[in-house]
Amino acid sequence: MIVTTVLLDAVASLLILAFERHAAGTQITNLGDSVFWTSTQLLTVSSQLPNPISTPARVLDIFLQAYAISVVAVLAGSFGAFFHRRGMERDPL
């Protein structure tokens, strides 16, 4: 999951840069801005940069948010299942 997220971050950063760098009024104009924006979206903390302006970048933004929420949900479920299993091992019914 970590490798997939890092690869997604790299690819999405390049795509966001390609979609946004020539859009009028965007603040994502270089690779550093793109990596920062994409990473904060994947961390679900957002950023101080405004949302993308171009339609393809907005679609990618929605995908990134859905991916980030899914990863958090899977991790929470994994922890819950682990602790439930450990509890059942210690105190079988």
Stockholm file with secondary structure:
# STOCKHOLM 1.0

chainA/1-93         MIVTTVLLDAVASLLILAFERHAAGTQITNLGDSVFWTSTQLLTVSSQLPNPISTPARVLDIFLQAYAISVVAVLAGSFGAFFHRRGMERDPL
#=GR chainA/1-93 SS CHHHHHHHHHHHHHHHHHHHTTSTTCSCCSHHHHHHHHHHHHTTCCCSSCCCCSHHHHHHHHHHHHHHHHHHHHHHHHHHHHHHHHHHHHSCC
#=GC SS_cons        CHHHHHHHHHHHHHHHHHHHTTSTTCSCCSHHHHHHHHHHHHTTCCCSSCCCCSHHHHHHHHHHHHHHHHHHHHHHHHHHHHHHHHHHHHSCC
//
